[in-house]
């Protein structure tokens, strides 16, 4: 079952916006923000979903995806249009948002010496 959030100033909404907007907050809390049915579903297939937010319209249009995401998340919230606008970072939002735990996949030097393939990225920035 899910809780209803109608206020843009709800603490869960504020947390999600902070995670969305701040690379420092993402690193410190080990969380990331995803928006849209496909991105949220892909994230849920790879990691743990802490919070799921969805609008009533999205629950009708993306019923299967939300059913799947609700089963995978710690907490689910139906949100108002105003709260969705606060969370949205896209021009045409689908009304589905989630906050997920980042994966801790650090490679050690033994893996490199054992000739596993790795790719090194340089000058990559998080907005």
Z-matrix of the N, CA and C atoms (Angstrom, degrees):
N
C 1 1.464
C 2 1.533 1 109.05
N 3 1.301 2 115.48 1 156.33
C 4 1.456 3 119.38 2 -177.13
C 5 1.527 4 111.14 3 -124.93
N 6 1.303 5 114.29 4 154.74
C 7 1.455 6 123.60 5 178.50
C 8 1.528 7 108.62 6 -92.39
N 9 1.327 8 117.39 7 152.31
C 10 1.461 9 122.23 8 178.30
C 11 1.530 10 109.36 9 -98.17
N 12 1.328 11 116.08 10 129.15
C 13 1.471 12 122.13 11 175.05
C 14 1.522 13 107.64 12 -118.30
N 15 1.328 14 115.95 13 121.21
C 16 1.463 15 119.30 14 180.00
C 17 1.528 16 112.32 15 -112.03
N 18 1.324 17 117.12 16 -14.77
C 19 1.464 18 120.85 17 -175.72
C 20 1.525 19 112.22 18 -96.27
N 21 1.334 20 115.34 19 136.94
C 22 1.469 21 121.20 20 174.75
C 23 1.523 22 111.59 21 -68.95
N 24 1.339 23 116.66 22 -19.23
C 25 1.461 24 120.96 23 -176.13
C 26 1.529 25 112.72 24 -97.59
N 27 1.312 26 117.66 25 10.41
C 28 1.459 27 122.08 26 176.50
C 29 1.532 28 109.44 27 -60.47
N 30 1.325 29 117.44 28 143.29
C 31 1.469 30 121.65 29 -176.91
C 32 1.525 31 112.77 30 -61.18
N 33 1.314 32 118.38 31 -36.48
C 34 1.473 33 120.84 32 178.94
C 35 1.535 34 110.15 33 -66.96
N 36 1.312 35 116.89 34 -39.00
C 37 1.469 36 121.18 35 177.48
C 38 1.530 37 109.22 36 -65.22
N 39 1.330 38 116.82 37 -45.16
C 40 1.466 39 120.96 38 178.95
C 41 1.530 40 111.04 39 -60.24
N 42 1.329 41 116.53 40 -41.32
C 43 1.467 42 120.49 41 178.55
C 44 1.519 43 110.67 42 -62.29
N 45 1.330 44 116.98 43 -45.98
C 46 1.470 45 121.07 44 -179.54
C 47 1.529 46 111.16 45 -61.99
N 48 1.322 47 117.36 46 -41.71
C 49 1.470 48 121.23 47 179.44
C 50 1.528 49 110.09 48 -65.99
N 51 1.331 50 116.92 49 -40.54
C 52 1.466 51 120.34 50 178.21
C 53 1.535 52 110.45 51 -62.69
N 54 1.319 53 117.53 52 -42.53
C 55 1.470 54 121.78 53 178.01
C 56 1.531 55 109.52 54 -64.84
N 57 1.319 56 117.01 55 -41.68
C 58 1.470 57 121.00 56 179.54
C 59 1.528 58 111.56 57 -61.63
N 60 1.338 59 116.85 58 -41.81
C 61 1.460 60 121.62 59 -169.63
C 62 1.529 61 115.72 60 -94.45
N 63 1.311 62 118.24 61 -17.02
C 64 1.465 63 119.79 62 -172.20
C 65 1.529 64 112.57 63 -121.97
N 66 1.327 65 115.80 64 114.02
C 67 1.469 66 120.46 65 176.15
C 68 1.529 67 110.15 66 -62.05
N 69 1.328 68 116.63 67 -36.55
C 70 1.465 69 120.70 68 179.08
C 71 1.530 70 110.33 69 -62.28
N 72 1.324 71 117.18 70 -44.80
C 73 1.465 72 120.97 71 178.87
C 74 1.529 73 110.63 72 -63.45
N 75 1.329 74 116.83 73 -40.41
C 76 1.471 75 120.23 74 178.26
C 77 1.523 76 111.04 75 -60.63
N 78 1.331 77 116.46 76 -46.24
C 79 1.476 78 120.55 77 179.46
C 80 1.524 79 111.24 78 -64.12
N 81 1.324 80 116.84 79 -48.17
C 82 1.466 81 121.26 80 -176.05
C 83 1.523 82 112.51 81 -64.63
N 84 1.324 83 117.15 82 -38.66
C 85 1.459 84 120.42 83 -175.96
C 86 1.522 85 113.44 84 -95.58
N 87 1.336 86 116.84 85 -9.82
C 88 1.462 87 119.74 86 179.38
C 89 1.517 88 112.39 87 66.61
N 90 1.329 89 115.87 88 37.37
C 91 1.463 90 121.87 89 -177.40
C 92 1.520 91 110.18 90 -130.22
N 93 1.335 92 115.98 91 158.71
C 94 1.462 93 120.67 92 171.34
C 95 1.519 94 109.11 93 -141.48
N 96 1.321 95 115.99 94 161.60
C 97 1.466 96 123.87 95 -175.96
C 98 1.521 97 109.27 96 -109.06
N 99 1.321 98 116.80 97 136.79
C 100 1.467 99 121.55 98 175.58
C 101 1.522 100 108.52 99 -129.84
N 102 1.329 101 115.38 100 146.51
C 103 1.463 102 121.29 101 -179.43
C 104 1.515 103 109.42 102 -131.51
N 105 1.324 104 115.91 103 134.25
C 106 1.460 105 121.26 104 178.00
C 107 1.518 106 111.70 105 107.11
N 108 1.327 107 115.31 106 151.15
C 109 1.465 108 121.15 107 -176.85
C 110 1.522 109 111.76 108 -59.74
N 111 1.310 110 117.21 109 -46.91
C 112 1.467 111 120.83 110 -176.23
C 113 1.530 112 111.93 111 -67.09
N 114 1.331 113 117.35 112 -47.94
C 115 1.466 114 120.06 113 -179.02
C 116 1.527 115 112.00 114 -64.00
N 117 1.324 116 116.85 115 -40.92
C 118 1.464 117 119.84 116 179.42
C 119 1.528 118 110.91 117 -66.34
N 120 1.324 119 117.04 118 -41.65
C 121 1.467 120 120.94 119 178.44
C 122 1.522 121 110.66 120 -64.57
N 123 1.324 122 117.05 121 -44.73
C 124 1.467 123 120.58 122 177.40
C 125 1.529 124 110.93 123 -60.49
N 126 1.322 125 116.80 124 -42.42
C 127 1.465 126 120.55 125 178.89
C 128 1.527 127 110.64 126 -62.73
N 129 1.328 128 117.19 127 -42.82
C 130 1.465 129 121.18 128 -179.33
C 131 1.523 130 112.05 129 -65.16
N 132 1.320 131 117.05 130 -27.03
C 133 1.463 132 120.55 131 176.72
C 134 1.526 133 112.03 132 -75.00
N 135 1.332 134 117.09 133 -17.05
C 136 1.462 135 121.04 134 -174.70
C 137 1.522 136 114.68 135 -111.87
N 138 1.315 137 116.77 136 -25.36
C 139 1.464 138 119.68 137 -174.39
C 140 1.525 139 109.72 138 -150.39
N 141 1.315 140 115.82 139 -177.82
C 142 1.457 141 121.45 140 -178.54
C 143 1.528 142 110.17 141 -88.24
N 144 1.325 143 116.29 142 133.95
C 145 1.465 144 122.10 143 177.23
C 146 1.526 145 107.88 144 -93.44
N 147 1.315 146 115.53 145 121.13
C 148 1.466 147 120.20 146 179.71
C 149 1.528 148 110.75 147 -82.21
N 150 1.342 149 116.81 148 -52.88
C 151 1.463 150 121.70 149 179.55
C 152 1.519 151 109.93 150 -127.06
N 153 1.316 152 115.78 151 137.69
C 154 1.465 153 122.83 152 171.62
C 155 1.517 154 107.22 153 -118.23
N 156 1.328 155 116.42 154 131.33
C 157 1.462 156 122.79 155 176.22
C 158 1.519 157 107.93 156 -123.19
N 159 1.334 158 117.35 157 135.73
C 160 1.462 159 119.93 158 177.30
C 161 1.524 160 110.10 159 -151.90
N 162 1.322 161 115.68 160 150.28
C 163 1.462 162 121.40 161 178.09
C 164 1.526 163 109.67 162 -87.93
N 165 1.317 164 116.08 163 165.53
C 166 1.467 165 120.91 164 176.83
C 167 1.526 166 110.23 165 -61.99
N 168 1.325 167 116.86 166 -41.35
C 169 1.467 168 121.32 167 178.11
C 170 1.523 169 110.74 168 -60.61
N 171 1.323 170 116.53 169 -44.23
C 172 1.470 171 120.55 170 179.30
C 173 1.522 172 111.00 171 -64.16
N 174 1.334 173 117.12 172 -35.78
C 175 1.467 174 119.34 173 -178.89
C 176 1.523 175 111.61 174 -65.24
N 177 1.315 176 116.76 175 -27.26
C 178 1.470 177 120.39 176 176.68
C 179 1.524 178 111.13 177 -82.14
N 180 1.325 179 116.47 178 -42.13
C 181 1.463 180 120.74 179 -176.05
C 182 1.530 181 112.85 180 -76.65
N 183 1.328 182 116.73 181 -36.28
C 184 1.468 183 122.37 182 -176.58
C 185 1.530 184 110.57 183 -118.18
N 186 1.322 185 116.50 184 46.44
C 187 1.456 186 122.34 185 -174.86
C 188 1.528 187 112.77 186 -56.21
N 189 1.326 188 118.05 187 -47.46
C 190 1.469 189 121.08 188 -178.71
C 191 1.522 190 111.56 189 -63.14
N 192 1.316 191 116.42 190 -44.47
C 193 1.462 192 120.55 191 -179.13
C 194 1.530 193 111.13 192 -63.29
N 195 1.326 194 116.53 193 -42.82
C 196 1.462 195 119.86 194 -179.17
C 197 1.524 196 110.78 195 -68.53
N 198 1.315 197 117.36 196 -38.38
C 199 1.467 198 120.80 197 176.03
C 200 1.533 199 109.74 198 -58.51
N 201 1.333 200 116.60 199 -46.55
C 202 1.465 201 122.29 200 178.12
C 203 1.530 202 110.77 201 -61.41
N 204 1.336 203 116.73 202 -47.25
C 205 1.463 204 121.20 203 -177.64
C 206 1.528 205 112.22 204 -65.98
N 207 1.330 206 117.12 205 -38.34
C 208 1.467 207 120.02 206 178.48
C 209 1.524 208 111.21 207 -61.61
N 210 1.327 209 116.55 208 -36.58
C 211 1.465 210 120.71 209 179.32
C 212 1.528 211 111.78 210 -68.97
N 213 1.325 212 117.24 211 -24.72
C 214 1.466 213 122.11 212 -175.93
C 215 1.532 214 113.97 213 -97.63
N 216 1.330 215 118.22 214 -11.88
C 217 1.469 216 119.52 215 -171.24
C 218 1.523 217 112.54 216 -99.30
N 219 1.332 218 114.82 217 159.38
C 220 1.459 219 121.06 218 175.91
C 221 1.526 220 110.89 219 -75.24
N 222 1.345 221 116.25 220 -43.70
C 223 1.463 222 121.16 221 -179.68
C 224 1.522 223 109.56 222 -140.94
N 225 1.332 224 116.34 223 137.16
C 226 1.465 225 121.71 224 178.84
C 227 1.524 226 109.26 225 -120.51
N 228 1.334 227 115.34 226 142.30
C 229 1.457 228 121.26 227 -177.54
C 230 1.520 229 110.06 228 -136.63
N 231 1.331 230 116.38 229 130.13
C 232 1.460 231 119.85 230 168.48
C 233 1.520 232 105.42 231 -86.97
N 234 1.326 233 116.67 232 133.37
C 235 1.464 234 120.05 233 -174.17
C 236 1.524 235 111.04 234 -121.20
N 237 1.316 236 114.77 235 157.41
C 238 1.468 237 121.54 236 177.19
C 239 1.524 238 109.98 237 -76.25
N 240 1.317 239 115.87 238 168.37
C 241 1.459 240 120.81 239 176.37
C 242 1.516 241 112.26 240 -61.22
N 243 1.327 242 116.92 241 -37.48
C 244 1.462 243 121.11 242 178.87
C 245 1.523 244 111.94 243 -64.95
N 246 1.324 245 116.41 244 -42.15
C 247 1.468 246 120.40 245 177.47
C 248 1.528 247 110.15 246 -66.13
N 249 1.335 248 117.03 247 -37.11
C 250 1.472 249 121.13 248 178.23
C 251 1.528 250 110.65 249 -64.67
N 252 1.330 251 116.73 250 -39.75
C 253 1.472 252 120.30 251 177.08
C 254 1.524 253 110.95 252 -61.68
N 255 1.325 254 116.45 253 -38.64
C 256 1.467 255 121.27 254 178.93
C 257 1.534 256 110.68 255 -65.06
N 258 1.329 257 116.72 256 -39.08
C 259 1.465 258 121.13 257 -178.97
C 260 1.521 259 113.21 258 -77.43
N 261 1.317 260 116.54 259 -31.27
C 262 1.461 261 120.61 260 -170.88
C 263 1.517 262 113.11 261 -69.10
N 264 1.330 263 113.34 262 139.79
C 265 1.460 264 120.81 263 177.03
C 266 1.532 265 109.70 264 -123.76
N 267 1.340 266 115.84 265 17.12
C 268 1.466 267 120.51 266 -177.81
C 269 1.522 268 110.61 267 -123.17
N 270 1.322 269 115.55 268 163.69
C 271 1.460 270 122.07 269 -179.45
C 272 1.527 271 111.52 270 -70.95
N 273 1.324 272 117.70 271 -42.11
C 274 1.470 273 122.93 272 179.76
C 275 1.523 274 109.79 273 -124.13
N 276 1.335 275 117.68 274 82.46
C 277 1.464 276 119.83 275 -175.70
C 278 1.525 277 113.05 276 -67.52
N 279 1.336 278 115.35 277 145.11
C 280 1.465 279 121.49 278 176.82
C 281 1.521 280 111.58 279 -86.15
N 282 1.332 281 117.49 280 -16.07
C 283 1.459 282 121.08 281 178.54
C 284 1.518 283 114.05 282 89.03
N 285 1.335 284 117.82 283 17.24
C 286 1.468 285 122.26 284 176.80
C 287 1.526 286 107.73 285 -125.46
N 288 1.332 287 115.28 286 128.46
C 289 1.462 288 121.46 287 -177.81
C 290 1.524 289 108.23 288 -140.45
N 291 1.313 290 117.03 289 148.82
C 292 1.460 291 118.72 290 174.12
C 293 1.521 292 111.31 291 -147.03
N 294 1.311 293 114.29 292 153.55
C 295 1.456 294 123.13 293 173.19
C 296 1.520 295 105.67 294 -113.44
N 297 1.330 296 115.83 295 123.62
C 298 1.464 297 121.58 296 -173.47
C 299 1.521 298 111.09 297 -122.31
N 300 1.321 299 114.61 298 157.69
C 301 1.462 300 120.60 299 175.86
C 302 1.520 301 109.32 300 -81.94
N 303 1.322 302 116.13 301 137.77
C 304 1.463 303 119.88 302 177.91
C 305 1.521 304 109.19 303 -75.23
N 306 1.318 305 115.10 304 153.67
C 307 1.458 306 120.62 305 177.13
C 308 1.520 307 109.02 306 -84.73
N 309 1.301 308 116.44 307 141.48
C 310 1.461 309 121.16 308 176.85
C 311 1.520 310 107.50 309 -102.01
N 312 1.312 311 115.92 310 89.02
C 313 1.464 312 121.31 311 -178.08
C 314 1.520 313 109.05 312 -120.01
N 315 1.287 314 115.74 313 81.64
C 316 1.459 315 120.63 314 179.27
C 317 1.523 316 108.73 315 -102.26
N 318 1.297 317 115.49 316 130.63
C 319 1.457 318 120.71 317 179.41
C 320 1.521 319 109.39 318 -91.41
N 321 1.313 320 115.52 319 143.25
C 322 1.458 321 117.97 320 175.83
C 323 1.521 322 110.06 321 -103.03
N 324 1.298 323 116.09 322 171.41
C 325 1.457 324 121.82 323 -173.82
C 326 1.529 325 112.30 324 -64.76
N 327 1.336 326 118.18 325 -27.43
C 328 1.470 327 120.98 326 178.90
C 329 1.522 328 111.21 327 -61.79
N 330 1.294 329 117.72 328 -38.22
C 331 1.466 330 120.98 329 178.82
C 332 1.521 331 110.02 330 -64.46
N 333 1.311 332 116.47 331 -41.44
C 334 1.465 333 120.00 332 179.44
C 335 1.529 334 110.15 333 -63.62
N 336 1.329 335 117.24 334 -44.21
C 337 1.464 336 120.66 335 -179.14
C 338 1.528 337 112.72 336 -68.00
N 339 1.313 338 117.33 337 -24.12
C 340 1.466 339 120.77 338 179.04
C 341 1.522 340 112.06 339 -86.07
N 342 1.317 341 116.60 340 17.74
C 343 1.463 342 125.43 341 172.07
C 344 1.531 343 114.69 342 63.62
N 345 1.313 344 116.79 343 32.85
C 346 1.458 345 119.33 344 170.80
C 347 1.523 346 107.70 345 -77.50
N 348 1.274 347 116.10 346 148.48
C 349 1.464 348 119.66 347 -178.23
C 350 1.528 349 109.75 348 -80.74
N 351 1.298 350 114.58 349 131.87
C 352 1.459 351 121.85 350 176.77
C 353 1.516 352 108.45 351 -133.56
N 354 1.297 353 115.87 352 156.23
C 355 1.458 354 120.84 353 174.90
C 356 1.528 355 107.14 354 -120.52
N 357 1.300 356 116.33 355 134.58
C 358 1.463 357 121.35 356 179.32
C 359 1.524 358 108.49 357 -105.19
N 360 1.310 359 115.85 358 128.90
C 361 1.461 360 121.64 359 179.00
C 362 1.519 361 108.63 360 -112.06
N 363 1.306 362 115.67 361 140.99
C 364 1.454 363 120.46 362 -178.75
C 365 1.526 364 109.15 363 -129.51
N 366 1.317 365 116.11 364 145.41
C 367 1.465 366 122.95 365 178.38
C 368 1.524 367 112.91 366 60.50
N 369 1.316 368 116.89 367 38.32
C 370 1.458 369 121.87 368 175.61
C 371 1.526 370 106.91 369 -90.56
N 372 1.319 371 116.49 370 133.55
C 373 1.454 372 119.92 371 -177.87
C 374 1.511 373 110.84 372 -122.99
N 375 1.307 374 114.32 373 146.36
C 376 1.453 375 121.94 374 171.01
C 377 1.516 376 105.27 375 -101.40
N 378 1.288 377 116.90 376 131.23
C 379 1.465 378 120.05 377 -172.20
C 380 1.458 379 114.65 378 -54.79
